Amino acid sequence: MMDSTSQIVWGVIFGSIGFGFFLYGRKQRAVVPLLVGLALMVIPYFIPNIVVLVLVGSGLVALPYFLKI
């Protein structure tokens, strides 16, 4: 469960970005943004450490830029 305020805030930030990626990927029929969006919406529930959450979330946000399929 989410314990601290900063974890909730980072979860909302990454969830919002993930929702945008998900909508973009669904509309453009692009697999990478769709899957990254799903991952960004789900990972805040499973990563309790804030530093790891920010690192993984930032990596996922950058992934569609570098991986174009």
Secondary structure, DSSP 8 states (H G I E B T S, - for coil): ---SHHHHHHHHHHHHHHHHHHHHHHHHT-HHHHHHHHHHHHHHHH---HHHHHHHHHHHHHHHHH---
